Structures are given as structure tokens and as C-alpha cells.
Amino acid sequence: MKTQRDKIQAFSPDSDIAVLKISGLRTCLKTRKGRLYPVDGVDLEVPRGQIVGLVGESGCGKSMMANSIMGLLPQGGMIEEGSVTFCGQDFLRYSPEQRRQLYGDRITLIFQEPMSSLNPVIRVGKQVTEVLMLHKQMSREEAKHQVIEMFRSVGIPEPERRFSCYPHELSGGLRQRIMISAAMICQPDLLIADEPTTALDVTIEAQILQLMRKLQQEAGTSVLLITHDLGVVAEVCDLVYVMYAGKIVEAADVYELFRNPTHPYTRGLLGSLPNRNIGKRLQSIPGTVPMLAEMPQGCRFAPRCPHAAQACIEQVPAMTEVSQGHLVRCPLIPKEV
Amino acid sequence: MEREQNVLLRAEHLVKTFPAGRNKVHAISDVDITICRGETLGLVGESGCGKSTLGRLILGLLRPTEGKIWFEGQELTAMSKGEFRKVRRDIQCIFQDPYASLDPRLSIANSIMEPLTINHVGTRQEQQEKVEALLKIVGIPVEYRNRFPHQFSGGQRQRVGIARALALNPKLIVCDEPVSALDVSIQAQVLNLLADLQNQMGLTYLFISHDLNVVQRISNRVCIMYLGQICESGPTEEIFAHPRHPYTHFLLSAVPVTDPEQRQEKELISGELPSPIAPPPGCRFHTRCPYATEVCRTSVPSKTEENGHLFACHHPL
């Protein structure tokens, strides 16, 4: 076991290799309705030290993708195709034991609702201490000292007192700070944050986003930030992937995406934001996200797309590069949409 | 003067406390509110500030501990149950989660018809016609009338909820977080629908939301709530452009920008909402306010009015 651990730690942390590289990932769910594909051929890359946003509406498969990476698929779920490499090594080939060594240490996860990820009957300090004792082989005393320091740096007031609180004694914002401490205390290479601020009020959300950005810069962690909120993306992300019905439809750096949104879905999402184009009518996207069992042939956005042509219904569009690093999955590109 | 005649609903010195063991939760403390005909009044605040409780007091779902509410000049708080039921037809509500507010065992047509049946409006035939007309108004195909709530998506269910609220031709609709559970593209559909209905039917909305972007878009006037009190109110544009209360200022600056080129270091307020069981004395915001002085800790700020813009602060911005 010791040798496995050494091998995993032998990654070159300062190389240019992307921390996370997903190619052609296809996740299958076996249900009574047959095989469903909530994630269907996703390519995604998280470069070192960057915050990558994955945006989409509910049901587009973004959480399923995080769960595929973290091995948290529900009963009947499996990765059917594709590869996931972590720091250049094929992650899917790892044994469960090898993966467990990475989770919580090199790859960590934050969920939307901290109450459901924290154990309600264990004091929060102990829950974070365990991470250090397990992965860094620290003694309880050393670990406690470091956890209190971490609590202080994530802005938890009176960290010594909070150390021995139970999760229900803390507010939503504080609980999320505890989760962030647990996720960041080992200075991971990759943090996957699944809607980390969705359950929080706007003032607390701004505090948490600022904190994530600060810790990420200090520790050099790469972040995959999953969200439905384009505002959050605009605030903190470097790169953005837009996901719709199990596929990535547009990918670009954040400035490019907001300046030149190209896919009709991305444009629709931006047009739906209530604080843009004040005074004009909101440009809503008609219809809803298709059910997994009723995926349209061809372009999956075609039934809701104002520009849909015959070509969109017939052929599955490929990703096209419209400018340096800006990829779009639309059959009408590069023609003017 | 003109405004006085236009007042649809007015509440003065509303107080609502809930028992909590030996203590009391001060959910609403001395709130005045005026809603004019045909306007949308936005009510914004963080969770736990009492905005939903205020909505429930207006709907008569809760009785105020103190204070009075008038609707079209009649005092709701002094009415008998029977009288109130008649007036209550004019005040309807839309909630956040239509799945929780629609009976899962009633088809949507029956759900929408229920308020008509209860209030004995029209014959069966007329009621059915009304239901069809309502479905058309909210954009649900009439063929779906016999389907059940679980067969619809979240956005469609919210449309059914809206149709049901419209059934009795109300004058005031209390919308409690009507779009918070919806995806942004669906949220835009529902917001457009609410705006259209207001234009067509001259409705008045009390729009309760934690989402400042949504409130800014839909409201004519805004009230900002903090810990059971309204700290600032006034015309939407005025409040968003020139907030006078520090809390409003920090709340607005916390809203994510939707343009990465406008990213900037934010001025954030530290800390979280104090407990409503023991609200801070003086100005309730002083525990988090960077401008707080001794006077803020001891005396409750009175309201200042400037051109319809009201704020309660000792040191306005």
C-alpha cells in the first residue's frame, strides 16, 4: 500500500499538464426506460491554477458529471466510454483503494447543502481533523491546531469555540465555510464545487466566492465550479463550459464568452438574465430541457432554438472552433446565426 | 394627494412575534407599508428577515400581534371571519413551490376551478369556460386540463399556480418568491407572463424575493427589509442608483455582476444576520455596519423622507 501511495504522489505538480482532463465521457444510467445518458460525450479540461465554470440548467447533466468523476454514481450508473485523467494519469484505471487516497486529499468536493454532507452527530472540528489525520498522518493535537488556523483563515469567528460545535448549531454560511476548510486543508490539486453558493443569501454568497478565490490563489488549487448562475461565473471563473442536455455546447474563456456568446443556447441564457437589457422584454427560451428518455436526434437544442434549420434536426453537430480557444457546437456556425 | 386615493393596501405599525420557548421571535417589528393600485412593490431581504411573514400577515394567514391593515379603506384586522372571507377574494397568492401548493390528486382544471366552486361563482358550465380561458391566458394548452401536477415541469406548474390565483379576478396578488425555484430561462418566461398579466388586467403585485436582479426588473417601488424592519423604501431606480441606507448599499454591491469585465473587489459586510430572538438594540444593523457609532447602538433611527424615498439611518450615505 505504501508503494501505491508513493506512486500517486509522484505526480509532477508544477508541470503544464492539465489537472483534470475529461475526454469523450459518457455516463450511462440503467433504468426501466432503458439506458439513459445524462452525460453524453463530454470533453473538458481544467488547467492548473484556474477556475473552470460548468454552467447549465437543472437536468443538463452537470452534477452527474461531477459524480462520475468522484465515483458517486447512483445504483445502475456507470461510465460507459471516455477517459478521465488526473495530472496526466488515467484516473478511471485506479483501484477503489487508490482513488480513496486521492479523494479528500488531492481531489476534494463541496456540495450545495453543507448540512447533508456534514455528519450531524460529530462535532465539526473533529470532522475536519479526521481529514488531516487520515491523509497527512498527523497526530490529533497537531491536526487540531492546524484546523483552528484554517477556521480562522476561512473567516469563522471564534474558531476555538466553533471547533466543538455540532453542524446544526451553525448557520448555513458557517457550515459552508466548514466544508471549505475540510476541502482545502490538504491544499488539493483539484476542488470540485457543485453549486457551492446556491443555498446562501447574496451577501454570504459574495463572502464565500471571495474566500474561494483567495484560497484557490494561495494554494494553487484548480477548481471545477458547477453552477446554474451566470453571475457566479462572471464573478470568479477563468474558463467556461456551457452544458446542455448532456453535451458541452460552448466553451471559451470567460471574457470571450460574455463578449461573444455564440451558441443560441448561451445567448438565450444571457438574454434571460433579469439585470441585462433593463427596460427591454426578457428574451426567454421557449420550452424546457428535454427528458433523458426523449432526447431529440440531431442538435439537442433544436426544438427550442429560434434559428433551427433542417440541418439541425438531421445531423449531430460537432464542436467547431470559431476563434482561438472558443468552441461551439452548432451546425449553423460559422454561418451567421 | 393623488397617491392617497390610489392606495390599495396600507399597514401601520405591524408587529408579529412568535413564541419560542420562554423567548419570543421578533419576526416583524413596527413595519409600515403602502401598496398603490397597479404597481409592483418589491420586498427584498435575506432569508430570515421577515419578508414572508409580512406577506402572510397581508394574506390573513397570520394575525398580527399589533398593528392594523386596511384594504381599499376597510380595516382587515377588525373584520369578522365572514367579512374577511369576502374581501380575501381580492387578495390572492403565488408561492415559490407550486408543487407544494397544488393538490397532487386534483387535475389542474379542478385545482383552478376550486376557488370558483368554494365562492359559488357562476354555473358549472361557466366555471369550466373560465378554467379554459385561464389556461389560455397563462399559456398552458387546454388539452392538458385533465393532467395532474406531477405531469408538468416546474415552469408549467408555476403557470398553473398563477392561473389559480387569477381565477377570482383579484386586485392584489402576493407573490412569495415565485421564480426562485426556476431555471433562469424559465424564470424569464414567468416574469414576462407576470408583467403581461399586469398590463392586461391592471393587477397589483406585492413581489417578495431575495433576488435583487429580479426585483429591480419587475418592481416600481422597493422595500428593503432587515431583521423584521423596513430599513429603506422608495422608487426602484432611485434605490438602486442612490441607496441611502448602508445595508442597501452592501446588499446591492454583493449581487454578482453579469459581465466579467466589471469584476471588482467588493465591499462586503462581515458577519451574518443576528438572531431575531434577541435583535440588537438601537439600529438593528449596527452590529454589521462599518459606519456605526454610539448613537446607533442606543437609539432607534427614525424615518427620513426625501421625495418618496424613505430610510431609517443615523448616518445615511
Chai-1 contact restraints between the chains, C-beta under 6 A:
chainA,res_idxA,chainB,res_idxB,connection_type,confidence,min_distance_angstrom,max_distance_angstrom,comment,restraint_id
A,E57,B,D183,contact,1.0,0.0,6.0,A-B,restraint_1
A,S58,B,D183,contact,1.0,0.0,6.0,A-B,restraint_2
A,S171,B,E272,contact,1.0,0.0,6.0,A-B,restraint_3
A,G173,B,E272,contact,1.0,0.0,6.0,A-B,restraint_4
A,D201,B,E46,contact,1.0,0.0,6.0,A-B,restraint_5
A,D201,B,S47,contact,1.0,0.0,6.0,A-B,restraint_6
A,V202,B,A254,contact,1.0,0.0,6.0,A-B,restraint_7
A,V202,B,V255,contact,1.0,0.0,6.0,A-B,restraint_8
A,T203,B,A254,contact,1.0,0.0,6.0,A-B,restraint_9
A,T203,B,I269,contact,1.0,0.0,6.0,A-B,restraint_10
A,A206,B,A254,contact,1.0,0.0,6.0,A-B,restraint_11
A,A206,B,K266,contact,1.0,0.0,6.0,A-B,restraint_12
A,A206,B,L268,contact,1.0,0.0,6.0,A-B,restraint_13
A,Q207,B,L268,contact,1.0,0.0,6.0,A-B,restraint_14
A,L230,B,T258,contact,1.0,0.0,6.0,A-B,restraint_15
A,G231,B,P256,contact,1.0,0.0,6.0,A-B,restraint_16
A,G231,B,T258,contact,1.0,0.0,6.0,A-B,restraint_17
A,V232,B,P256,contact,1.0,0.0,6.0,A-B,restraint_18
A,A234,B,V257,contact,1.0,0.0,6.0,A-B,restraint_19
A,A234,B,T258,contact,1.0,0.0,6.0,A-B,restraint_20
A,A234,B,D259,contact,1.0,0.0,6.0,A-B,restraint_21
A,A234,B,P260,contact,1.0,0.0,6.0,A-B,restraint_22
A,E235,B,P256,contact,1.0,0.0,6.0,A-B,restraint_23
A,V254,B,P260,contact,1.0,0.0,6.0,A-B,restraint_24
A,Y255,B,P260,contact,1.0,0.0,6.0,A-B,restraint_25
A,F258,B,D259,contact,1.0,0.0,6.0,A-B,restraint_26
A,F258,B,P260,contact,1.0,0.0,6.0,A-B,restraint_27
A,G268,B,S185,contact,1.0,0.0,6.0,A-B,restraint_28
A,S272,B,V184,contact,1.0,0.0,6.0,A-B,restraint_29
A,S272,B,S185,contact,1.0,0.0,6.0,A-B,restraint_30
A,S272,B,A188,contact,1.0,0.0,6.0,A-B,restraint_31
A,L273,B,T258,contact,1.0,0.0,6.0,A-B,restraint_32
A,P274,B,N213,contact,1.0,0.0,6.0,A-B,restraint_33
A,P274,B,V214,contact,1.0,0.0,6.0,A-B,restraint_34
A,P274,B,R217,contact,1.0,0.0,6.0,A-B,restraint_35
A,N275,B,N213,contact,1.0,0.0,6.0,A-B,restraint_36
A,R276,B,T258,contact,1.0,0.0,6.0,A-B,restraint_37
A,L282,B,A188,contact,1.0,0.0,6.0,A-B,restraint_38
A,L282,B,L191,contact,1.0,0.0,6.0,A-B,restraint_39
A,L282,B,N192,contact,1.0,0.0,6.0,A-B,restraint_40
A,S284,B,S185,contact,1.0,0.0,6.0,A-B,restraint_41
A,S284,B,A188,contact,1.0,0.0,6.0,A-B,restraint_42
A,S284,B,Q189,contact,1.0,0.0,6.0,A-B,restraint_43
A,S284,B,N192,contact,1.0,0.0,6.0,A-B,restraint_44
A,I285,B,S185,contact,1.0,0.0,6.0,A-B,restraint_45
A,T288,B,S153,contact,1.0,0.0,6.0,A-B,restraint_46
